Structures are given as structure tokens and as C-alpha cells.
Amino acid sequence: MLGTADNQHTMGNNGMRAKPPGKLSDGARCKVIGGTHKGKSGTVRDIKTGKTGHVSITVVQSTGVRFKTLARNVVVQAKPA
């Protein structure tokens, strides 16, 4: 049977689906949930898509420190009420 969970690995699908981009936009508050900068948060700046389709962003922390990370490692935080 094609498309069943049993043969997803042989079909090249590891069960993970691409995450929709959500509301990632320049100026949005975000928190890093994976990768080297896990646990850090800040403001999204400079969103770029590379040749391979990976989206990278620059995050600026409140202290002014900047770092780059992949968009898939980030969740957008809700605006405080």
C-alpha cells in the first residue's frame, strides 16, 4: 500500500511536514526553540530565502546583540494585550 505509515521511510518521507510560514514578518517578536540559539528571543529582522529554499532570519535581542538562525527554529510570540 502506497502512502501508509509503514512505508513512509522508504518513500523518502520521514513523517515530518513542512511548517507553514505563519506570521513571521519583519519586526515580529520571536523566541528561538531550536538550534544553537535555543532559548533566546528578540525581534525579527532581515528575512531571506536561500537558493535551497531555507529561510534565514536575523534576530535582534533587546541588548542589541544580533544573530542569524533558520526560520524553522523560531516561533512568533503573541503581542501582549
PyMOL commands that set and color helices and strands:
alter all, ss='L'
color gray80, all
select helices_A, chain A and resi 5-7+71-73
alter helices_A, ss='H'
color red, helices_A
select strands_A, chain A and resi 29-32+41-49+55-60+66-70+74-76
alter strands_A, ss='S'
color yellow, strands_A
deselect
rebuild
show_as cartoon
